[in-house]
Structures are given as structure tokens and as C-alpha cells.
Amino acid sequence: MGRDFSHIARNCERAVLTAYRDLRGLGNADMDAFQACTTLYRIHHPEASVNEARRLVAEWIDHHLVRGADGPTAGCACD
């Protein structure tokens, strides 16, 4: 799980993926890391619903970590 996320333009997306990777690397369970990252996303975007945050975090983890894709993802409009 040592992927470099410097190519990701969105700060919140990069922060979420880095946190997830690091939490999992430290031995945290998948759901615990996922919930922490959902909370992290909502700190960056307090206007987002819990369901929206869960959907985006899940999409980002799947895209970058599960499938190993480098292309752009759907998500928020921030930088």
C-alpha cells in the first residue's frame, strides 16, 4: 500500500487516501480506517452528508488502492 498520491489534485482526496493507507498500514481494520476517512472528508467538507462522504471515500479507495488506477475520479470541486 505504498502508493504515491502526489498526482491527485484534490487536497481532500489525497488526504483521505493517505490516511486510509497509513491507518491500514498500522494494522487498523478496514471499516475503522474507512470510518475515520469518512470523518476526515467531512472535516474538509462539512456541507457533505454522511452518505455522500461514504460514497466518495469508497469510490476513491476503490479507484486508487483496489484497482490501482491513476486517472481522475468523480468527487468534489475543491482543489
PDB file of N, CA, C and O in Angstrom:
ATOM      1  N   MET A   1       0.819  -1.205   0.000  1.00  0.00           N
ATOM      2  CA  MET A   1       0.000   0.000   0.000  1.00  0.00           C
ATOM      3  C   MET A   1       0.855   1.258   0.000  1.00  0.00           C
ATOM      4  O   MET A   1       0.415   2.280   0.527  1.00  0.00           O
ATOM      5  N   GLY A   2       2.007   1.232  -0.544  1.00  0.00           N
ATOM      6  CA  GLY A   2       2.895   2.372  -0.520  1.00  0.00           C
ATOM      7  C   GLY A   2       2.767   3.290  -1.716  1.00  0.00           C
ATOM      8  O   GLY A   2       3.763   3.872  -2.145  1.00  0.00           O
ATOM      9  N   ARG A   3       1.566   3.442  -2.271  1.00  0.00           N
ATOM     10  CA  ARG A   3       1.370   4.266  -3.462  1.00  0.00           C
ATOM     11  C   ARG A   3       1.631   5.737  -3.168  1.00  0.00           C
ATOM     12  O   ARG A   3       1.378   6.231  -2.069  1.00  0.00           O
ATOM     13  N   ASP A   4       2.152   6.424  -4.197  1.00  0.00           N
ATOM     14  CA  ASP A   4       2.382   7.867  -4.139  1.00  0.00           C
ATOM     15  C   ASP A   4       1.132   8.553  -4.678  1.00  0.00           C
ATOM     16  O   ASP A   4       0.700   8.264  -5.793  1.00  0.00           O
ATOM     17  N   PHE A   5       0.554   9.450  -3.905  1.00  0.00           N
ATOM     18  CA  PHE A   5      -0.670  10.128  -4.308  1.00  0.00           C
ATOM     19  C   PHE A   5      -0.421  11.573  -4.738  1.00  0.00           C
ATOM     20  O   PHE A   5      -1.362  12.364  -4.795  1.00  0.00           O
ATOM     21  N   SER A   6       0.821  11.928  -5.040  1.00  0.00           N
ATOM     22  CA  SER A   6       1.134  13.315  -5.386  1.00  0.00           C
ATOM     23  C   SER A   6       0.464  13.762  -6.683  1.00  0.00           C
ATOM     24  O   SER A   6       0.322  14.963  -6.914  1.00  0.00           O
ATOM     25  N   HIS A   7       0.051  12.823  -7.532  1.00  0.00           N
ATOM     26  CA  HIS A   7      -0.609  13.174  -8.788  1.00  0.00           C
ATOM     27  C   HIS A   7      -2.063  13.592  -8.594  1.00  0.00           C
ATOM     28  O   HIS A   7      -2.687  14.086  -9.533  1.00  0.00           O
ATOM     29  N   ILE A   8      -2.614  13.407  -7.398  1.00  0.00           N
ATOM     30  CA  ILE A   8      -4.015  13.739  -7.137  1.00  0.00           C
ATOM     31  C   ILE A   8      -4.134  15.223  -6.838  1.00  0.00           C
ATOM     32  O   ILE A   8      -3.469  15.739  -5.940  1.00  0.00           O
ATOM     33  N   ALA A   9      -4.986  15.908  -7.595  1.00  0.00           N
ATOM     34  CA  ALA A   9      -5.111  17.357  -7.479  1.00  0.00           C
ATOM     35  C   ALA A   9      -5.901  17.793  -6.252  1.00  0.00           C
ATOM     36  O   ALA A   9      -5.561  18.801  -5.633  1.00  0.00           O
ATOM     37  N   ARG A  10      -6.942  17.061  -5.888  1.00  0.00           N
ATOM     38  CA  ARG A  10      -7.784  17.483  -4.762  1.00  0.00           C
ATOM     39  C   ARG A  10      -7.085  17.192  -3.439  1.00  0.00           C
ATOM     40  O   ARG A  10      -6.655  16.067  -3.184  1.00  0.00           O
ATOM     41  N   ASN A  11      -6.977  18.221  -2.602  1.00  0.00           N
ATOM     42  CA  ASN A  11      -6.345  18.049  -1.297  1.00  0.00           C
ATOM     43  C   ASN A  11      -7.103  17.046  -0.427  1.00  0.00           C
ATOM     44  O   ASN A  11      -6.494  16.223   0.256  1.00  0.00           O
ATOM     45  N   CYS A  12      -8.439  17.120  -0.455  1.00  0.00           N
ATOM     46  CA  CYS A  12      -9.217  16.225   0.400  1.00  0.00           C
ATOM     47  C   CYS A  12      -9.078  14.775  -0.062  1.00  0.00           C
ATOM     48  O   CYS A  12      -8.998  13.871   0.770  1.00  0.00           O
ATOM     49  N   GLU A  13      -9.050  14.543  -1.355  1.00  0.00           N
ATOM     50  CA  GLU A  13      -8.893  13.181  -1.883  1.00  0.00           C
ATOM     51  C   GLU A  13      -7.525  12.615  -1.500  1.00  0.00           C
ATOM     52  O   GLU A  13      -7.415  11.466  -1.072  1.00  0.00           O
ATOM     53  N   ARG A  14      -6.501  13.426  -1.657  1.00  0.00           N
ATOM     54  CA  ARG A  14      -5.145  12.997  -1.299  1.00  0.00           C
ATOM     55  C   ARG A  14      -5.055  12.720   0.198  1.00  0.00           C
ATOM     56  O   ARG A  14      -4.446  11.730   0.605  1.00  0.00           O
ATOM     57  N   ALA A  15      -5.653  13.576   1.021  1.00  0.00           N
ATOM     58  CA  ALA A  15      -5.620  13.395   2.475  1.00  0.00           C
ATOM     59  C   ALA A  15      -6.347  12.116   2.888  1.00  0.00           C
ATOM     60  O   ALA A  15      -5.868  11.371   3.743  1.00  0.00           O
ATOM     61  N   VAL A  16      -7.506  11.868   2.276  1.00  0.00           N
ATOM     62  CA  VAL A  16      -8.283  10.672   2.593  1.00  0.00           C
ATOM     63  C   VAL A  16      -7.498   9.408   2.245  1.00  0.00           C
ATOM     64  O   VAL A  16      -7.421   8.481   3.051  1.00  0.00           O
ATOM     65  N   LEU A  17      -6.928   9.373   1.070  1.00  0.00           N
ATOM     66  CA  LEU A  17      -6.192   8.171   0.643  1.00  0.00           C
ATOM     67  C   LEU A  17      -4.929   7.949   1.459  1.00  0.00           C
ATOM     68  O   LEU A  17      -4.590   6.812   1.787  1.00  0.00           O
ATOM     69  N   THR A  18      -4.238   9.020   1.784  1.00  0.00           N
ATOM     70  CA  THR A  18      -3.040   8.897   2.614  1.00  0.00           C
ATOM     71  C   THR A  18      -3.410   8.386   4.000  1.00  0.00           C
ATOM     72  O   THR A  18      -2.737   7.509   4.542  1.00  0.00           O
ATOM     73  N   ALA A  19      -4.480   8.933   4.574  1.00  0.00           N
ATOM     74  CA  ALA A  19      -4.919   8.495   5.896  1.00  0.00           C
ATOM     75  C   ALA A  19      -5.338   7.027   5.870  1.00  0.00           C
ATOM     76  O   ALA A  19      -4.973   6.260   6.762  1.00  0.00           O
ATOM     77  N   TYR A  20      -6.099   6.636   4.854  1.00  0.00           N
ATOM     78  CA  TYR A  20      -6.550   5.249   4.764  1.00  0.00           C
ATOM     79  C   TYR A  20      -5.357   4.296   4.643  1.00  0.00           C
ATOM     80  O   TYR A  20      -5.270   3.298   5.358  1.00  0.00           O
ATOM     81  N   ARG A  21      -4.459   4.615   3.745  1.00  0.00           N
ATOM     82  CA  ARG A  21      -3.276   3.770   3.543  1.00  0.00           C
ATOM     83  C   ARG A  21      -2.469   3.655   4.839  1.00  0.00           C
ATOM     84  O   ARG A  21      -2.048   2.562   5.219  1.00  0.00           O
ATOM     85  N   ASP A  22      -2.260   4.781   5.509  1.00  0.00           N
ATOM     86  CA  ASP A  22      -1.455   4.773   6.726  1.00  0.00           C
ATOM     87  C   ASP A  22      -2.163   4.032   7.868  1.00  0.00           C
ATOM     88  O   ASP A  22      -1.528   3.272   8.600  1.00  0.00           O
ATOM     89  N   LEU A  23      -3.461   4.249   8.022  1.00  0.00           N
ATOM     90  CA  LEU A  23      -4.200   3.545   9.072  1.00  0.00           C
ATOM     91  C   LEU A  23      -4.181   2.041   8.847  1.00  0.00           C
ATOM     92  O   LEU A  23      -3.968   1.274   9.785  1.00  0.00           O
ATOM     93  N   ARG A  24      -4.402   1.620   7.614  1.00  0.00           N
ATOM     94  CA  ARG A  24      -4.358   0.187   7.308  1.00  0.00           C
ATOM     95  C   ARG A  24      -2.947  -0.364   7.519  1.00  0.00           C
ATOM     96  O   ARG A  24      -2.776  -1.482   8.005  1.00  0.00           O
ATOM     97  N   GLY A  25      -1.949   0.423   7.153  1.00  0.00           N
ATOM     98  CA  GLY A  25      -0.563   0.005   7.333  1.00  0.00           C
ATOM     99  C   GLY A  25      -0.178  -0.166   8.793  1.00  0.00           C
ATOM    100  O   GLY A  25       0.720  -0.939   9.124  1.00  0.00           O
ATOM    101  N   LEU A  26      -0.866   0.562   9.662  1.00  0.00           N
ATOM    102  CA  LEU A  26      -0.615   0.447  11.105  1.00  0.00           C
ATOM    103  C   LEU A  26      -1.441  -0.655  11.757  1.00  0.00           C
ATOM    104  O   LEU A  26      -1.379  -0.851  12.971  1.00  0.00           O
ATOM    105  N   GLY A  27      -2.213  -1.373  10.945  1.00  0.00           N
ATOM    106  CA  GLY A  27      -2.962  -2.505  11.468  1.00  0.00           C
ATOM    107  C   GLY A  27      -4.410  -2.242  11.814  1.00  0.00           C
ATOM    108  O   GLY A  27      -5.072  -3.113  12.376  1.00  0.00           O
ATOM    109  N   ASN A  28      -4.918  -1.071  11.494  1.00  0.00           N
ATOM    110  CA  ASN A  28      -6.327  -0.780  11.763  1.00  0.00           C
ATOM    111  C   ASN A  28      -7.208  -1.581  10.811  1.00  0.00           C
ATOM    112  O   ASN A  28      -6.843  -1.808   9.658  1.00  0.00           O
ATOM    113  N   ALA A  29      -8.353  -2.000  11.296  1.00  0.00           N
ATOM    114  CA  ALA A  29      -9.307  -2.751  10.479  1.00  0.00           C
ATOM    115  C   ALA A  29      -9.830  -1.870   9.348  1.00  0.00           C
ATOM    116  O   ALA A  29      -9.851  -0.643   9.453  1.00  0.00           O
ATOM    117  N   ASP A  30     -10.250  -2.520   8.271  1.00  0.00           N
ATOM    118  CA  ASP A  30     -10.748  -1.810   7.096  1.00  0.00           C
ATOM    119  C   ASP A  30     -11.878  -0.837   7.452  1.00  0.00           C
ATOM    120  O   ASP A  30     -11.821   0.334   7.076  1.00  0.00           O
ATOM    121  N   MET A  31     -12.897  -1.303   8.168  1.00  0.00           N
ATOM    122  CA  MET A  31     -14.032  -0.438   8.491  1.00  0.00           C
ATOM    123  C   MET A  31     -13.633   0.710   9.406  1.00  0.00           C
ATOM    124  O   MET A  31     -14.168   1.810   9.272  1.00  0.00           O
ATOM    125  N   ASP A  32     -12.714   0.483  10.323  1.00  0.00           N
ATOM    126  CA  ASP A  32     -12.251   1.559  11.199  1.00  0.00           C
ATOM    127  C   ASP A  32     -11.539   2.635  10.381  1.00  0.00           C
ATOM    128  O   ASP A  32     -11.766   3.828  10.583  1.00  0.00           O
ATOM    129  N   ALA A  33     -10.680   2.210   9.463  1.00  0.00           N
ATOM    130  CA  ALA A  33      -9.977   3.166   8.604  1.00  0.00           C
ATOM    131  C   ALA A  33     -10.956   3.901   7.698  1.00  0.00           C
ATOM    132  O   ALA A  33     -10.837   5.110   7.497  1.00  0.00           O
ATOM    133  N   PHE A  34     -11.920   3.174   7.155  1.00  0.00           N
ATOM    134  CA  PHE A  34     -12.929   3.777   6.287  1.00  0.00           C
ATOM    135  C   PHE A  34     -13.742   4.829   7.038  1.00  0.00           C
ATOM    136  O   PHE A  34     -13.963   5.924   6.520  1.00  0.00           O
ATOM    137  N   GLN A  35     -14.188   4.509   8.246  1.00  0.00           N
ATOM    138  CA  GLN A  35     -14.969   5.453   9.037  1.00  0.00           C
ATOM    139  C   GLN A  35     -14.142   6.685   9.398  1.00  0.00           C
ATOM    140  O   GLN A  35     -14.655   7.804   9.367  1.00  0.00           O
ATOM    141  N   ALA A  36     -12.879   6.492   9.738  1.00  0.00           N
ATOM    142  CA  ALA A  36     -12.011   7.624  10.039  1.00  0.00           C
ATOM    143  C   ALA A  36     -11.854   8.522   8.816  1.00  0.00           C
ATOM    144  O   ALA A  36     -11.841   9.747   8.937  1.00  0.00           O
ATOM    145  N   CYS A  37     -11.735   7.918   7.649  1.00  0.00           N
ATOM    146  CA  CYS A  37     -11.566   8.701   6.418  1.00  0.00           C
ATOM    147  C   CYS A  37     -12.848   9.408   6.020  1.00  0.00           C
ATOM    148  O   CYS A  37     -12.805  10.496   5.446  1.00  0.00           O
ATOM    149  N   THR A  38     -13.989   8.800   6.318  1.00  0.00           N
ATOM    150  CA  THR A  38     -15.266   9.476   6.080  1.00  0.00           C
ATOM    151  C   THR A  38     -15.356  10.721   6.963  1.00  0.00           C
ATOM    152  O   THR A  38     -15.798  11.779   6.514  1.00  0.00           O
ATOM    153  N   THR A  39     -14.940  10.589   8.201  1.00  0.00           N
ATOM    154  CA  THR A  39     -14.916  11.737   9.113  1.00  0.00           C
ATOM    155  C   THR A  39     -13.947  12.796   8.610  1.00  0.00           C
ATOM    156  O   THR A  39     -14.263  13.986   8.632  1.00  0.00           O
ATOM    157  N   LEU A  40     -12.782  12.381   8.161  1.00  0.00           N
ATOM    158  CA  LEU A  40     -11.799  13.321   7.619  1.00  0.00           C
ATOM    159  C   LEU A  40     -12.372  14.082   6.431  1.00  0.00           C
ATOM    160  O   LEU A  40     -12.207  15.299   6.339  1.00  0.00           O
ATOM    161  N   TYR A  41     -13.041  13.381   5.523  1.00  0.00           N
ATOM    162  CA  TYR A  41     -13.656  14.055   4.376  1.00  0.00           C
ATOM    163  C   TYR A  41     -14.665  15.098   4.848  1.00  0.00           C
ATOM    164  O   TYR A  41     -14.712  16.202   4.305  1.00  0.00           O
ATOM    165  N   ARG A  42     -15.462  14.763   5.843  1.00  0.00           N
ATOM    166  CA  ARG A  42     -16.476  15.694   6.333  1.00  0.00           C
ATOM    167  C   ARG A  42     -15.863  16.877   7.071  1.00  0.00           C
ATOM    168  O   ARG A  42     -16.498  17.926   7.177  1.00  0.00           O
ATOM    169  N   ILE A  43     -14.656  16.735   7.578  1.00  0.00           N
ATOM    170  CA  ILE A  43     -13.959  17.895   8.154  1.00  0.00           C
ATOM    171  C   ILE A  43     -13.593  18.859   7.035  1.00  0.00           C
ATOM    172  O   ILE A  43     -13.733  20.073   7.191  1.00  0.00           O
ATOM    173  N   HIS A  44     -13.123  18.328   5.902  1.00  0.00           N
ATOM    174  CA  HIS A  44     -12.816  19.154   4.728  1.00  0.00           C
ATOM    175  C   HIS A  44     -14.088  19.718   4.112  1.00  0.00           C
ATOM    176  O   HIS A  44     -14.083  20.829   3.581  1.00  0.00           O
ATOM    177  N   HIS A  45     -15.181  18.957   4.181  1.00  0.00           N
ATOM    178  CA  HIS A  45     -16.449  19.328   3.540  1.00  0.00           C
ATOM    179  C   HIS A  45     -17.610  19.133   4.509  1.00  0.00           C
ATOM    180  O   HIS A  45     -18.345  18.152   4.395  1.00  0.00           O
ATOM    181  N   PRO A  46     -17.789  20.055   5.466  1.00  0.00           N
ATOM    182  CA  PRO A  46     -18.867  19.895   6.448  1.00  0.00           C
ATOM    183  C   PRO A  46     -20.257  19.950   5.820  1.00  0.00           C
ATOM    184  O   PRO A  46     -21.235  19.525   6.435  1.00  0.00           O
ATOM    185  N   GLU A  47     -20.345  20.467   4.605  1.00  0.00           N
ATOM    186  CA  GLU A  47     -21.641  20.532   3.924  1.00  0.00           C
ATOM    187  C   GLU A  47     -22.074  19.171   3.364  1.00  0.00           C
ATOM    188  O   GLU A  47     -23.238  18.995   3.005  1.00  0.00           O
ATOM    189  N   ALA A  48     -21.166  18.227   3.289  1.00  0.00           N
ATOM    190  CA  ALA A  48     -21.465  16.913   2.721  1.00  0.00           C
ATOM    191  C   ALA A  48     -22.226  16.052   3.719  1.00  0.00           C
ATOM    192  O   ALA A  48     -21.952  16.074   4.919  1.00  0.00           O
ATOM    193  N   SER A  49     -23.181  15.299   3.205  1.00  0.00           N
ATOM    194  CA  SER A  49     -23.897  14.351   4.058  1.00  0.00           C
ATOM    195  C   SER A  49     -22.986  13.157   4.353  1.00  0.00           C
ATOM    196  O   SER A  49     -21.977  12.942   3.681  1.00  0.00           O
ATOM    197  N   VAL A  50     -23.363  12.399   5.359  1.00  0.00           N
ATOM    198  CA  VAL A  50     -22.603  11.195   5.686  1.00  0.00           C
ATOM    199  C   VAL A  50     -22.619  10.234   4.500  1.00  0.00           C
ATOM    200  O   VAL A  50     -21.592   9.643   4.168  1.00  0.00           O
ATOM    201  N   ASN A  51     -23.769  10.076   3.863  1.00  0.00           N
ATOM    202  CA  ASN A  51     -23.862   9.165   2.725  1.00  0.00           C
ATOM    203  C   ASN A  51     -22.996   9.618   1.559  1.00  0.00           C
ATOM    204  O   ASN A  51     -22.350   8.792   0.915  1.00  0.00           O
ATOM    205  N   GLU A  52     -22.973  10.917   1.278  1.00  0.00           N
ATOM    206  CA  GLU A  52     -22.119  11.433   0.204  1.00  0.00           C
ATOM    207  C   GLU A  52     -20.652  11.178   0.527  1.00  0.00           C
ATOM    208  O   GLU A  52     -19.882  10.757  -0.337  1.00  0.00           O
ATOM    209  N   ALA A  53     -20.270  11.436   1.774  1.00  0.00           N
ATOM    210  CA  ALA A  53     -18.883  11.216   2.186  1.00  0.00           C
ATOM    211  C   ALA A  53     -18.516   9.735   2.055  1.00  0.00           C
ATOM    212  O   ALA A  53     -17.440   9.406   1.556  1.00  0.00           O
ATOM    213  N   ARG A  54     -19.388   8.859   2.492  1.00  0.00           N
ATOM    214  CA  ARG A  54     -19.119   7.418   2.387  1.00  0.00           C
ATOM    215  C   ARG A  54     -18.952   6.994   0.932  1.00  0.00           C
ATOM    216  O   ARG A  54     -18.045   6.229   0.603  1.00  0.00           O
ATOM    217  N   ARG A  55     -19.829   7.493   0.063  1.00  0.00           N
ATOM    218  CA  ARG A  55     -19.769   7.127  -1.353  1.00  0.00           C
ATOM    219  C   ARG A  55     -18.465   7.580  -1.981  1.00  0.00           C
ATOM    220  O   ARG A  55     -17.811   6.806  -2.680  1.00  0.00           O
ATOM    221  N   LEU A  56     -18.074   8.845  -1.734  1.00  0.00           N
ATOM    222  CA  LEU A  56     -16.838   9.354  -2.322  1.00  0.00           C
ATOM    223  C   LEU A  56     -15.608   8.634  -1.787  1.00  0.00           C
ATOM    224  O   LEU A  56     -14.724   8.255  -2.555  1.00  0.00           O
ATOM    225  N   VAL A  57     -15.549   8.447  -0.483  1.00  0.00           N
ATOM    226  CA  VAL A  57     -14.400   7.763   0.117  1.00  0.00           C
ATOM    227  C   VAL A  57     -14.298   6.347  -0.448  1.00  0.00           C
ATOM    228  O   VAL A  57     -13.206   5.895  -0.792  1.00  0.00           O
ATOM    229  N   ALA A  58     -15.418   5.652  -0.544  1.00  0.00           N
ATOM    230  CA  ALA A  58     -15.403   4.295  -1.098  1.00  0.00           C
ATOM    231  C   ALA A  58     -14.938   4.304  -2.553  1.00  0.00           C
ATOM    232  O   ALA A  58     -14.143   3.454  -2.953  1.00  0.00           O
ATOM    233  N   GLU A  59     -15.430   5.260  -3.348  1.00  0.00           N
ATOM    234  CA  GLU A  59     -15.021   5.349  -4.749  1.00  0.00           C
ATOM    235  C   GLU A  59     -13.529   5.622  -4.871  1.00  0.00           C
ATOM    236  O   GLU A  59     -12.851   5.016  -5.701  1.00  0.00           O
ATOM    237  N   TRP A  60     -13.018   6.526  -4.052  1.00  0.00           N
ATOM    238  CA  TRP A  60     -11.592   6.870  -4.114  1.00  0.00           C
ATOM    239  C   TRP A  60     -10.719   5.692  -3.706  1.00  0.00           C
ATOM    240  O   TRP A  60      -9.713   5.414  -4.359  1.00  0.00           O
ATOM    241  N   ILE A  61     -11.089   4.999  -2.641  1.00  0.00           N
ATOM    242  CA  ILE A  61     -10.314   3.839  -2.200  1.00  0.00           C
ATOM    243  C   ILE A  61     -10.329   2.762  -3.281  1.00  0.00           C
ATOM    244  O   ILE A  61      -9.294   2.175  -3.598  1.00  0.00           O
ATOM    245  N   ASP A  62     -11.500   2.508  -3.839  1.00  0.00           N
ATOM    246  CA  ASP A  62     -11.600   1.508  -4.898  1.00  0.00           C
ATOM    247  C   ASP A  62     -10.766   1.903  -6.106  1.00  0.00           C
ATOM    248  O   ASP A  62     -10.015   1.087  -6.639  1.00  0.00           O
ATOM    249  N   HIS A  63     -10.892   3.127  -6.530  1.00  0.00           N
ATOM    250  CA  HIS A  63     -10.195   3.598  -7.730  1.00  0.00           C
ATOM    251  C   HIS A  63      -8.674   3.544  -7.572  1.00  0.00           C
ATOM    252  O   HIS A  63      -7.976   2.964  -8.404  1.00  0.00           O
ATOM    253  N   HIS A  64      -8.176   4.145  -6.510  1.00  0.00           N
ATOM    254  CA  HIS A  64      -6.731   4.303  -6.349  1.00  0.00           C
ATOM    255  C   HIS A  64      -6.039   3.116  -5.693  1.00  0.00           C
ATOM    256  O   HIS A  64      -4.933   2.753  -6.091  1.00  0.00           O
ATOM    257  N   LEU A  65      -6.670   2.508  -4.697  1.00  0.00           N
ATOM    258  CA  LEU A  65      -5.994   1.461  -3.937  1.00  0.00           C
ATOM    259  C   LEU A  65      -6.380   0.055  -4.365  1.00  0.00           C
ATOM    260  O   LEU A  65      -5.517  -0.819  -4.438  1.00  0.00           O
ATOM    261  N   VAL A  66      -7.633  -0.182  -4.645  1.00  0.00           N
ATOM    262  CA  VAL A  66      -8.051  -1.521  -5.040  1.00  0.00           C
ATOM    263  C   VAL A  66      -7.673  -1.784  -6.492  1.00  0.00           C
ATOM    264  O   VAL A  66      -7.032  -2.789  -6.801  1.00  0.00           O
ATOM    265  N   ARG A  67      -8.080  -0.862  -7.396  1.00  0.00           N
ATOM    266  CA  ARG A  67      -7.798  -1.059  -8.820  1.00  0.00           C
ATOM    267  C   ARG A  67      -6.442  -0.494  -9.235  1.00  0.00           C
ATOM    268  O   ARG A  67      -5.926  -0.865 -10.289  1.00  0.00           O
ATOM    269  N   GLY A  68      -5.855   0.387  -8.437  1.00  0.00           N
ATOM    270  CA  GLY A  68      -4.556   0.962  -8.766  1.00  0.00           C
ATOM    271  C   GLY A  68      -4.579   1.921  -9.929  1.00  0.00           C
ATOM    272  O   GLY A  68      -3.564   2.092 -10.605  1.00  0.00           O
ATOM    273  N   ALA A  69      -5.714   2.552 -10.180  1.00  0.00           N
ATOM    274  CA  ALA A  69      -5.848   3.486 -11.294  1.00  0.00           C
ATOM    275  C   ALA A  69      -5.249   4.848 -10.936  1.00  0.00           C
ATOM    276  O   ALA A  69      -5.267   5.259  -9.776  1.00  0.00           O
ATOM    277  N   ASP A  70      -4.725   5.531 -11.935  1.00  0.00           N
ATOM    278  CA  ASP A  70      -4.141   6.857 -11.718  1.00  0.00           C
ATOM    279  C   ASP A  70      -4.994   7.991 -12.288  1.00  0.00           C
ATOM    280  O   ASP A  70      -4.708   9.161 -12.036  1.00  0.00           O
ATOM    281  N   GLY A  71      -6.016   7.665 -13.039  1.00  0.00           N
ATOM    282  CA  GLY A  71      -6.836   8.680 -13.696  1.00  0.00           C
ATOM    283  C   GLY A  71      -7.673   9.468 -12.718  1.00  0.00           C
ATOM    284  O   GLY A  71      -7.701   9.175 -11.523  1.00  0.00           O
ATOM    285  N   PRO A  72      -8.363  10.483 -13.242  1.00  0.00           N
ATOM    286  CA  PRO A  72      -9.215  11.316 -12.381  1.00  0.00           C
ATOM    287  C   PRO A  72     -10.422  10.541 -11.874  1.00  0.00           C
ATOM    288  O   PRO A  72     -10.834   9.541 -12.462  1.00  0.00           O
ATOM    289  N   THR A  73     -10.973  11.020 -10.780  1.00  0.00           N
ATOM    290  CA  THR A  73     -12.150  10.407 -10.181  1.00  0.00           C
ATOM    291  C   THR A  73     -13.259  11.439 -10.059  1.00  0.00           C
ATOM    292  O   THR A  73     -13.024  12.646 -10.126  1.00  0.00           O
ATOM    293  N   ALA A  74     -14.468  10.936  -9.879  1.00  0.00           N
ATOM    294  CA  ALA A  74     -15.590  11.835  -9.577  1.00  0.00           C
ATOM    295  C   ALA A  74     -15.407  12.340  -8.152  1.00  0.00           C
ATOM    296  O   ALA A  74     -14.716  11.712  -7.350  1.00  0.00           O
ATOM    297  N   GLY A  75     -16.012  13.448  -7.846  1.00  0.00           N
ATOM    298  CA  GLY A  75     -15.921  13.926  -6.473  1.00  0.00           C
ATOM    299  C   GLY A  75     -16.225  15.387  -6.356  1.00  0.00           C
ATOM    300  O   GLY A  75     -16.922  15.963  -7.192  1.00  0.00           O
ATOM    301  N   CYS A  76     -15.706  15.978  -5.327  1.00  0.00           N
ATOM    302  CA  CYS A  76     -15.967  17.369  -5.021  1.00  0.00           C
ATOM    303  C   CYS A  76     -15.227  18.287  -6.000  1.00  0.00           C
ATOM    304  O   CYS A  76     -14.380  17.850  -6.779  1.00  0.00           O
ATOM    305  N   ALA A  77     -15.576  19.560  -5.929  1.00  0.00           N
ATOM    306  CA  ALA A  77     -14.999  20.539  -6.861  1.00  0.00           C
ATOM    307  C   ALA A  77     -13.863  21.339  -6.234  1.00  0.00           C
ATOM    308  O   ALA A  77     -13.489  22.384  -6.765  1.00  0.00           O
ATOM    309  N   CYS A  78     -13.312  20.882  -5.133  1.00  0.00           N
ATOM    310  CA  CYS A  78     -12.251  21.661  -4.481  1.00  0.00           C
ATOM    311  C   CYS A  78     -10.884  21.314  -5.058  1.00  0.00           C
ATOM    312  O   CYS A  78     -10.746  20.372  -5.838  1.00  0.00           O
ATOM    313  N   ASP A  79      -9.895  22.074  -4.672  1.00  0.00           N
ATOM    314  CA  ASP A  79      -8.507  21.838  -5.100  1.00  0.00           C
ATOM    315  C   ASP A  79      -7.683  21.301  -3.963  1.00  0.00           C
ATOM    316  O   ASP A  79      -6.491  21.043  -4.133  1.00  0.00           O
TER     317      ASP A  79
END
